[in-house]
């Protein structure tokens, strides 16, 4: 399970992300699939970074790539150096 924590005008928003996949393991990129109808979409669209909670731990992520695919957007996120192995293990 992945939760995303991102800043908004109301403070921090925390939302469960149900649809995700590992796009690359070296370097690690995780694709987060979000529909524009979801409340977190507009916040992610304008963000450069976020906190992801994976396996009970929090990690800082950059959001370097965002693409539109059909009716959804895929936000590709990448963690800071040194966190990749622990994150991959938690995702399995």
Buried (B, 14 or more C-beta within 10 A) or exposed (E): EBEBBBEEEEEEBEBEBEEBEEBEEEEBBBBBBBEEEBEBBEBBEEBEBBBBBBEEEEBEBBBEEBEEEEEBBBBBBBBEEEBBEBBBEBBE
